[in-house]
Amino acid sequence: MHRVASVAYVNAKPLIHGLADDGSVQLDLAVPSRLLSKMKLGGFDVALLPTIDLQRWHNFAILPVGGIGCDGETLTVRLFSRRPLEQIRHLAVDGDSHTSVALSRIVLEKLFGIVPERRKLAEATGEDDEALLLIGDKVVCEEPAGYDHQLDLGLAWKRLTGLPFVFAVWTQFEHVDLGDLPSRLVTCREEGLQPAVLDAIVRDHAVPRGWPAGLAMRYFTEFLRYEIGPRQLEAIRLFHALAHEVGALSEPPRDVLVAPTTTTQTPEAVG
């Protein structure tokens, strides 16, 4: 029995399509912070971890069979401001994604030359010089009024680096043989992106959360990227380096192995 864990967000549904019905897999859905803490304790064989968390434990490896990313605009990870971004002094952050918070620090410092004071979204004051970092459904369904200046962080990263961005990636422990699980995760991803399956995901999971069906389908097919290839691995490497430069990682990033997906492959170091 393989223990596999994923975030419960709608954007992960194509990656885990069919896993709950696989009798050889125990699927656990949880918030990102719980995934990391339980993964550290050996509670999962594979977890869909936020990319910043690859640096929060010493023996994780990327399993390059899928992840959640973008190659430009994300639609659901955005900054909202009443002023031009160069003029903001405070940033209220949605703590649901530590990766997105780190990405906001990189973008604001490297592209705009500012280091705003951060506070939790629940502690937002509404001051004129305060921007909001919003993530997920609330960006689409509860877009705040009166914020004329907006920045999509995936698009900003693309402008800064020319690379795609990876928010979460399948992760395992280094040097662990998972048998045929990697190939099954590839099959889940491929089947999960078929039009009929996406139609069902939109109907059953996106629309009930307030998404317009057409926009949700565009989100899955135009905005999101689920593959992990050489450019995505390069982007993860650069993200870790820049996160350390801006103080989002306290220690210099370590090399993160890319686990083999067949017995003939040699692990590659990323970092």
SERO-4910 file (N, C-alpha, C, O; in steps of 0.05 Angstrom, whole numbers):
BEGIN
 pado doro    nc1    nc2    nc3   cac1   cac2   cac3    cc1    cc2    cc3    oc1    oc2    oc3
  Met    A     17    -24      0      0      0      0     18     25      0     32     30     19
  His    A     16     41    -21     31     66    -23     14     88    -10    -10     90    -15
  Arg    A     27    105      6     13    127     19     20    152      4     43    161      3
  Val    A      0    164     -9      3    187    -26    -14    210    -15    -37    206     -7
  Ala    A     -3    234    -14    -17    257     -3    -17    280    -23      3    285    -37
  Ser    A    -38    295    -23    -41    318    -41    -55    340    -26    -70    336     -7
  Val    A    -52    365    -36    -69    387    -27    -97    381    -37   -101    367    -57
  Ala    A   -116    393    -23   -144    388    -30   -155    408    -51   -179    407    -57
  Tyr    A   -138    425    -61   -147    447    -78   -157    436   -105   -148    414   -114
  Val    A   -174    451   -118   -186    442   -144   -164    439   -165   -167    422   -183
  Asn    A   -143    455   -164   -123    454   -185   -106    428   -184    -92    422   -203
  Ala    A   -108    413   -162    -93    388   -160   -110    364   -171    -99    342   -174
  Lys    A   -135    368   -176   -153    345   -184   -142    329   -208   -144    305   -207
  Pro    A   -133    342   -229   -123    326   -251    -99    308   -244    -96    287   -256
  Leu    A    -83    316   -225    -60    300   -217    -67    275   -201    -52    255   -201
  Ile    A    -90    275   -188    -97    253   -171   -121    238   -181   -134    222   -167
  His    A   -128    243   -207   -151    229   -218   -149    199   -216   -129    188   -226
  Gly    A   -168    186   -204   -169    157   -202   -154    145   -179   -157    122   -173
  Leu    A   -138    161   -165   -122    150   -143   -139    140   -120   -132    120   -107
  Ala    A   -160    154   -114   -178    146    -92   -190    118    -97   -198    105    -78
  Asp    A   -192    110   -122   -204     84   -128   -183     62   -133   -190     40   -139
  Asp    A   -157     69   -129   -136     50   -133   -132     35   -106   -124     47    -86
  Gly    A   -137      9   -106   -136     -6    -81   -108     -9    -69   -106    -17    -46
  Ser    A    -87     -2    -85    -60     -4    -74    -49     23    -65    -26     25    -58
  Val    A    -67     44    -65    -59     71    -57    -77     81    -35   -101     79    -36
  Gln    A    -65     92    -14    -80    106      7    -76    136      2    -54    146      5
  Leu    A    -97    149     -6    -96    178    -14   -105    195     10   -127    190     21
  Asp    A    -89    214     17    -95    233     39    -95    261     27    -77    269     13
  Leu    A   -116    276     34   -118    304     25   -115    322     49   -129    318     69
  Ala    A    -98    343     47    -93    360     71    -83    387     62    -77    391     38
  Val    A    -82    405     81    -70    431     76    -40    428     73    -29    409     84
  Pro    A    -26    447     59      3    443     54     19    440     80     38    424     80
  Ser    A     13    455    101     29    453    125     28    425    137     48    416    148
  Arg    A      5    412    136      2    385    147     17    365    129     29    346    140
  Leu    A     17    370    103     32    352     85     61    352     93     73    330     95
  Leu    A     72    375     97    101    377    103    107    364    130    126    348    132
  Ser    A     92    370    151     98    359    177     95    329    178    111    315    190
  Lys    A     75    318    164     71    289    165     91    275    146    100    253    152
  Met    A     99    289    124    119    277    107    145    274    121    159    254    118
  Lys    A    152    294    137    177    293    153    178    269    171    199    257    175
  Leu    A    155    261    182    153    239    200    150    212    186    147    191    199
  Gly    A    152    212    160    149    187    145    121    178    141    116    155    135
  Gly    A    101    196    144     73    189    142     64    184    113     44    171    109
  Phe    A     79    194     94     72    191     66     96    180     50    119    186     58
  Asp    A     91    165     29    113    157     11    118    179     -9    141    185    -17
  Val    A     96    192    -18     97    213    -38     77    235    -30     55    228    -22
  Ala    A     85    260    -33     66    282    -28     70    304    -48     92    309    -58
  Leu    A     48    318    -54     49    341    -72     56    365    -56     39    380    -46
  Leu    A     82    370    -52     91    391    -34     96    417    -48    104    418    -71
  Pro    A     90    440    -34     98    466    -45    128    466    -50    144    455    -34
  Thr    A    137    480    -71    165    479    -78    183    491    -57    207    483    -55
  Ile    A    174    511    -42    190    522    -21    197    501      0    218    503     13
  Asp    A    179    482      4    183    462     25    204    441     18    213    426     35
  Leu    A    213    440     -7    235    422    -15    260    429      1    278    413      4
  Gln    A    262    455     10    285    464     24    281    462     55    299    470     70
  Arg    A    258    452     64    253    452     92    258    425    105    251    420    129
  Trp    A    269    407     90    277    381    101    301    370     85    303    377     61
  His    A    318    354     97    344    349     85    344    326     65    364    324     50
  Asn    A    324    310     63    326    286     46    302    283     27    294    260     22
  Phe    A    291    305     18    270    303     -2    282    302    -30    303    313    -35
  Ala    A    267    290    -48    275    289    -76    250    295    -93    228    287    -86
  Ile    A    254    309   -115    232    314   -134    226    288   -150    244    275   -160
  Leu    A    201    281   -151    192    259   -168    180    272   -193    157    282   -192
  Pro    A    194    273   -216    187    290   -238    165    278   -256    168    277   -280
  Val    A    143    270   -243    121    259   -259     97    278   -259     76    272   -271
  Gly    A     99    301   -246     77    320   -247     80    341   -225     93    336   -205
  Gly    A     67    363   -229     66    385   -210     46    405   -218     32    402   -238
  Ile    A     44    427   -203     25    448   -209     41    473   -215     55    483   -197
  Gly    A     39    484   -239     54    507   -246     40    524   -267     17    520   -273
  Cys    A     55    542   -278     45    560   -299     69    567   -317     92    563   -310
  Asp    A     63    578   -340     84    589   -358     75    616   -367     71    622   -390
  Gly    A     73    634   -347     62    661   -351     40    665   -331     43    659   -307
  Glu    A     18    676   -340     -4    683   -322    -15    659   -307    -18    637   -318
  Thr    A    -21    663   -281    -32    642   -264    -62    644   -261    -76    624   -258
  Leu    A    -73    668   -262   -101    675   -256   -107    676   -227   -122    693   -218
  Thr    A    -95    658   -210   -104    655   -183    -83    662   -162    -87    656   -138
  Val    A    -61    674   -170    -41    683   -151    -34    712   -159    -18    717   -177
  Arg    A    -47    731   -145    -45    759   -154    -42    779   -131    -51    774   -109
  Leu    A    -29    801   -137    -27    824   -119    -48    844   -127    -52    849   -150
  Phe    A    -61    856   -107    -80    877   -111    -72    902    -95    -65    900    -71
  Ser    A    -72    925   -108    -63    949    -95    -79    973   -105    -88    974   -128
  Arg    A    -83    992    -87    -96   1017    -94    -76   1037   -107    -84   1054   -123
  Arg    A    -51   1034   -100    -30   1050   -111    -14   1035   -132    -15   1010   -132
  Pro    A      2   1048   -148     22   1034   -164     40   1018   -145     47   1027   -123
  Leu    A     48    994   -153     62    976   -135     88    988   -124     96    981   -102
  Glu    A    101   1005   -139    125   1018   -129    120   1034   -103    139   1040    -89
  Gln    A     95   1041    -98     89   1059    -76     78   1044    -51     72   1057    -31
  Ile    A     75   1018    -53     64   1004    -30     84   1002     -7    108    999    -13
  Arg    A     75   1002     17     93   1000     40     86    975     57    102    967     74
  His    A     62    964     54     54    941     69     41    920     51     29    928     30
  Leu    A     44    895     58     32    874     42     18    854     60     31    842     78
  Ala    A     -8    851     57    -24    832     73    -24    806     56    -35    806     34
  Val    A    -14    784     68    -10    760     52    -29    738     60    -35    735     84
  Asp    A    -39    724     41    -55    700     44    -35    677     51    -20    669     33
  Gly    A    -36    667     75    -16    648     84    -21    620     74     -8    601     83
  Asp    A    -41    616     57    -47    589     47    -24    577     32    -22    552     30
  Ser    A     -7    593     20     15    583      4     41    598     11     44    621      4
  His    A     59    584     25     85    596     31    102    601      6    118    619      5
  Thr    A     97    584    -14    112    588    -40    103    614    -52    121    629    -62
  Ser    A     78    620    -53     68    645    -65     78    669    -49     84    690    -61
  Val    A     79    667    -23     90    689     -6    119    694    -13    127    717    -17
  Ala    A    135    673    -16    163    676    -23    165    688    -51    182    705    -56
  Leu    A    148    679    -70    148    690    -97    142    720    -97    154    735   -112
  Ser    A    123    728    -80    117    757    -79    141    773    -69    145    795    -79
  Arg    A    156    762    -50    180    777    -40    200    780    -63    213    801    -66
  Ile    A    204    758    -78    223    759   -100    215    780   -121    231    797   -129
  Val    A    190    779   -129    180    797   -150    181    826   -142    190    843   -157
  Leu    A    172    832   -117    171    860   -108    199    871   -105    204    894   -111
  Glu    A    218    855    -95    245    865    -91    260    867   -118    274    887   -123
  Lys    A    258    846   -134    275    845   -159    263    862   -181    279    873   -197
  Leu    A    237    864   -183    225    879   -205    218    908   -197    218    926   -214
  Phe    A    211    912   -172    201    938   -163    219    952   -143    215    975   -137
  Gly    A    239    938   -133    258    950   -114    246    957    -87    255    976    -75
  Ile    A    226    942    -79    213    949    -53    212    924    -35    212    901    -45
  Val    A    212    928     -9    210    907     11    188    915     30    194    925     52
  Pro    A    163    911     23    142    921     41    140    904     66    148    881     67
  Glu    A    130    916     87    126    902    112    102    883    109     81    891     99
  Arg    A    106    858    117     85    838    113     69    835    138     78    837    161
  Arg    A     43    829    134     25    822    156      5    801    145      2    798    121
  Lys    A     -9    788    163    -28    768    155    -52    781    143    -59    804    149
  Leu    A    -65    767    124    -88    778    111   -110    785    131   -124    805    127
  Ala    A   -113    769    152   -133    775    172   -128    801    187   -146    812    200
  Glu    A   -103    810    186    -95    835    199    -93    859    180    -83    880    188
  Ala    A   -104    856    156   -103    878    137   -118    902    148   -139    899    160
  Thr    A   -107    925    143   -118    950    154   -134    966    133   -150    983    140
  Gly    A   -130    960    107   -143    975     87   -129   1002     81   -140   1018     66
  Glu    A   -105   1006     92    -91   1031     87    -85   1034     57    -84   1014     42
  Asp    A    -83   1058     48    -79   1064     20    -53   1052      9    -51   1046    -14
  Asp    A    -33   1050     27     -7   1039     18     -3   1009     23     19    999     23
  Glu    A    -26    996     28    -25    967     34    -36    952      9    -57    957     -1
  Ala    A    -20    932      0    -28    914    -21    -37    888     -9    -30    881     14
  Leu    A    -52    872    -25    -62    846    -16    -50    824    -35    -50    827    -59
  Leu    A    -41    803    -23    -33    779    -38    -56    759    -34    -60    748    -12
  Leu    A    -70    753    -55    -93    734    -54    -87    709    -72    -74    712    -93
  Ile    A    -97    686    -62    -90    661    -75   -116    644    -77   -132    644    -59
  Gly    A   -119    631   -100   -140    611   -102   -167    622   -110   -170    642   -124
  Asp    A   -189    608   -102   -216    614   -110   -223    643   -105   -238    655   -121
  Lys    A   -214    654    -83   -222    681    -75   -213    702    -96   -225    723    -98
  Val    A   -192    696   -111   -183    714   -132   -204    717   -154   -208    738   -164
  Val    A   -216    694   -161   -235    694   -182   -263    702   -172   -277    717   -186
  Cys    A   -270    692   -149   -298    695   -140   -303    718   -121   -326    727   -118
  Glu    A   -281    728   -109   -284    750    -89   -264    772    -94   -252    782    -75
  Glu    A   -260    779   -119   -240    799   -125   -247    825   -111   -270    835   -113
  Pro    A   -228    837    -96   -235    860    -80   -240    885    -98   -226    889   -118
  Ala    A   -259    901    -90   -265    925   -105   -247    948    -97   -237    949    -75
  Gly    A   -242    966   -116   -226    990   -111   -196    986   -113   -182   1005   -107
  Tyr    A   -187    963   -122   -158    958   -125   -152    959   -155   -154    938   -169
  Asp    A   -144    982   -165   -141    986   -194   -114    974   -204   -111    970   -228
  His    A    -96    970   -186    -69    960   -194    -67    931   -186    -68    924   -163
  Gln    A    -63    913   -206    -61    885   -201    -37    873   -215    -29    883   -236
  Leu    A    -26    852   -203     -3    839   -215     -6    809   -211     -8    799   -189
  Asp    A     -5    794   -233     -5    765   -232     24    756   -228     42    763   -243
  Leu    A     28    741   -206     56    734   -199     69    714   -218     93    715   -221
  Gly    A     53    697   -231     65    680   -251     75    696   -275     97    690   -285
  Leu    A     60    715   -283     68    732   -306     92    749   -298    110    753   -314
  Ala    A     93    759   -273    116    774   -264    141    757   -263    163    766   -271
  Trp    A    139    732   -253    162    714   -253    172    709   -282    196    709   -286
  Lys    A    154    705   -300    161    701   -328    176    725   -339    196    723   -353
  Arg    A    167    749   -332    180    773   -340    208    775   -328    227    784   -341
  Leu    A    211    767   -303    236    769   -289    257    749   -299    280    755   -302
  Thr    A    248    724   -305    266    702   -309    264    689   -337    283    676   -346
  Gly    A    242    693   -351    237    679   -376    230    650   -373    229    636   -392
  Leu    A    225    641   -348    220    613   -342    191    609   -333    178    627   -324
  Pro    A    182    584   -335    157    577   -321    160    578   -291    183    581   -281
  Phe    A    139    574   -277    140    573   -248    126    548   -238    106    539   -250
  Val    A    136    536   -217    125    511   -205    117    517   -176    134    524   -160
  Phe    A     91    515   -170     81    520   -143     83    495   -126     88    497   -102
  Ala    A     79    472   -137     79    447   -122     88    424   -140     84    425   -164
  Val    A    102    404   -128    113    382   -144    111    356   -128    113    356   -103
  Trp    A    107    334   -142    107    308   -128    135    304   -116    155    309   -129
  Thr    A    135    297    -91    160    295    -75    161    268    -61    141    259    -50
  Gln    A    185    257    -60    190    232    -45    215    235    -28    228    255    -29
  Phe    A    222    214    -13    247    214      0    269    204    -19    263    188    -37
  Glu    A    293    214    -16    315    207    -33    320    177    -32    318    164    -11
  His    A    327    166    -55    337    138    -57    317    117    -48    325     96    -40
  Val    A    291    123    -50    271    104    -43    258     92    -68    250    107    -86
  Asp    A    257     66    -70    245     53    -93    214     52    -90    204     39    -71
  Leu    A    200     65   -107    171     67   -106    157     47   -124    133     48   -128
  Gly    A    172     29   -136    160      9   -154    148     23   -178    160     40   -191
  Asp    A    123     15   -184    109     26   -208     93     51   -201     79     61   -218
  Leu    A     95     61   -177     79     85   -169     84    109   -187     65    122   -196
  Pro    A    110    115   -194    114    138   -212     99    135   -239     87    155   -248
  Ser    A     99    112   -251     85    109   -276     55    111   -272     41    121   -290
  Arg    A     45    103   -250     16    106   -244      9    135   -241    -13    143   -248
  Leu    A     27    151   -228     21    179   -225     22    194   -253      6    213   -257
  Val    A     39    184   -271     39    195   -298     12    189   -311      0    207   -324
  Thr    A      2    165   -308    -24    157   -320    -46    174   -308    -64    183   -323
  Cys    A    -46    179   -282    -66    196   -269    -66    223   -282    -88    234   -288
  Arg    A    -43    235   -286    -41    262   -297    -51    262   -326    -66    280   -334
  Glu    A    -43    242   -342    -51    242   -370    -81    238   -372    -94    251   -389
  Glu    A    -93    220   -356   -121    215   -357   -137    239   -345   -159    245   -354
  Gly    A   -125    251   -324   -138    273   -311   -141    298   -328   -157    316   -323
  Leu    A   -125    300   -350   -126    323   -368   -142    318   -393   -143    334   -411
  Gln    A   -155    294   -394   -172    289   -417   -197    307   -415   -207    312   -393
  Pro    A   -208    316   -438   -230    335   -438   -254    325   -421   -266    341   -407
  Ala    A   -261    300   -423   -285    290   -408   -280    291   -378   -299    297   -363
  Val    A   -256    285   -370   -249    286   -341   -249    315   -332   -260    321   -310
  Leu    A   -237    333   -347   -237    361   -339   -265    372   -338   -272    388   -320
  Asp    A   -283    364   -356   -311    373   -355   -323    365   -328   -337    381   -316
  Ala    A   -317    340   -319   -328    331   -294   -316    346   -270   -330    352   -251
  Ile    A   -290    352   -271   -277    366   -250   -289    395   -247   -295    404   -225
  Val    A   -293    407   -270   -305    434   -270   -333    433   -259   -340    450   -242
  Arg    A   -349    414   -267   -377    412   -258   -378    405   -228   -395    417   -214
  Asp    A   -362    387   -219   -365    377   -192   -349    392   -171   -356    392   -147
  His    A   -328    406   -179   -310    419   -160   -307    449   -164   -305    464   -144
  Ala    A   -305    459   -188   -301    487   -193   -326    503   -192   -328    524   -178
  Val    A   -347    495   -206   -372    510   -206   -385    512   -179   -394    534   -171
  Pro    A   -385    490   -162   -396    493   -135   -381    513   -118   -392    523    -98
  Arg    A   -357    520   -125   -341    539   -109   -345    568   -120   -333    586   -110
  Gly    A   -361    571   -141   -367    597   -151   -353    604   -177   -356    627   -186
  Trp    A   -339    586   -189   -325    591   -214   -345    591   -237   -362    573   -238
  Pro    A   -343    610   -256   -357    606   -281   -345    582   -296   -321    579   -297
  Ala    A   -362    565   -308   -352    540   -320   -332    545   -342   -311    532   -343
  Gly    A   -337    565   -359   -319    571   -381   -291    580   -371   -271    572   -382
  Leu    A   -291    597   -351   -266    607   -340   -251    584   -326   -226    582   -329
  Ala    A   -265    567   -312   -252    544   -299   -239    526   -320   -216    516   -315
  Met    A   -252    521   -342   -240    504   -363   -215    517   -375   -195    504   -380
  Arg    A   -216    543   -379   -192    558   -389   -170    556   -368   -147    554   -376
  Tyr    A   -177    557   -343   -157    555   -321   -141    529   -324   -117    529   -322
  Phe    A   -155    507   -327   -142    481   -329   -127    477   -355   -106    465   -355
  Thr    A   -137    488   -377   -125    482   -403   -106    504   -414    -89    498   -430
  Glu    A   -109    529   -404    -92    550   -414    -72    561   -394    -50    568   -401
  Phe    A    -81    563   -369    -64    576   -348    -46    556   -334    -22    562   -330
  Leu    A    -56    533   -326    -41    514   -310    -23    497   -328    -29    491   -351
  Arg    A      0    489   -316     18    469   -329     23    447   -308     29    453   -285
  Tyr    A     22    423   -317     24    400   -299     50    383   -304     55    365   -288
  Glu    A     65    390   -325     89    374   -330    113    385   -315    114    408   -308
  Ile    A    132    367   -309    157    375   -297    180    365   -315    186    341   -316
  Gly    A    191    384   -330    213    378   -348    237    395   -341    238    407   -320
  Pro    A    257    396   -359    282    411   -354    278    440   -347    291    451   -329
  Arg    A    259    454   -361    255    482   -355    242    486   -328    249    505   -314
  Gln    A    224    468   -320    212    470   -294    233    465   -272    233    479   -251
  Leu    A    250    446   -276    272    440   -256    291    464   -254    300    471   -232
  Glu    A    297    477   -277    313    501   -276    299    523   -260    312    538   -245
  Ala    A    273    526   -264    258    546   -250    257    541   -220    260    560   -204
  Ile    A    255    516   -212    255    510   -183    282    517   -171    284    528   -150
  Arg    A    303    510   -186    330    517   -176    334    547   -173    344    556   -152
  Leu    A    325    562   -193    328    591   -191    310    603   -169    318    622   -155
  Phe    A    286    592   -166    268    602   -145    280    598   -118    279    617   -101
  His    A    292    576   -113    305    571    -87    328    591    -82    332    602    -60
  Ala    A    344    596   -103    367    615   -101    357    643    -95    367    657    -77
  Leu    A    336    652   -110    326    679   -106    311    681    -79    312    703    -66
  Ala    A    298    660    -71    284    661    -45    305    665    -22    299    680     -3
  His    A    328    653    -25    349    657     -5    359    686     -6    364    699     14
  Glu    A    362    697    -30    372    724    -34    354    745    -20    364    764     -8
  Val    A    328    740    -21    310    760    -10    302    753     19    285    767     31
  Gly    A    313    732     30    308    726     58    285    707     63    278    703     86
  Ala    A    273    696     42    251    677     46    261    649     54    245    634     65
  Leu    A    286    644     49    300    620     59    323    629     75    340    644     65
  Ser    A    325    620    100    346    630    118    374    618    111    394    631    116
  Glu    A    374    594    100    399    580     94    403    579     64    383    578     49
  Pro    A    428    578     54    432    574     25    419    549     16    420    528     30
  Pro    A    406    549     -7    391    525    -15    410    502    -21    432    505    -32
  Arg    A    401    478    -13    416    454    -17    409    442    -45    388    450    -56
  Asp    A    426    424    -55    419    410    -79    395    391    -73    395    377    -53
  Val    A    375    392    -90    352    374    -87    354    354   -109    355    361   -133
  Leu    A    354    328   -102    356    308   -122    330    305   -138    308    310   -127
  Val    A    333    298   -163    310    291   -180    310    261   -181    328    249   -192
  Ala    A    290    248   -169    289    219   -167    286    206   -194    273    217   -212
  Pro    A    298    183   -198    294    168   -223    266    158   -224    254    150   -204
  Thr    A    255    158   -248    229    147   -252    229    120   -266    209    107   -269
  Thr    A    254    110   -273    258     83   -282    284     73   -269    299     90   -259
  Thr    A    288     47   -268    312     36   -255    337     43   -270    359     39   -259
  Thr    A    335     52   -294    360     58   -310    369     87   -308    390     94   -317
  Gln    A    353    104   -295    359    132   -294    377    138   -270    377    124   -250
  Thr    A    393    159   -272    410    168   -251    398    193   -239    391    211   -254
  Pro    A    396    196   -213    385    220   -201    401    245   -209    426    244   -211
  Glu    A    387    267   -213    399    292   -220    397    311   -197    376    312   -183
  Ala    A    417    326   -191    416    346   -169    405    372   -179    412    381   -201
  Val    A    387    383   -164    376    410   -170    381    427   -146    373    421   -123
  Gly    A    394    450   -150    399    468   -128    424    484   -132    431    501   -115
***
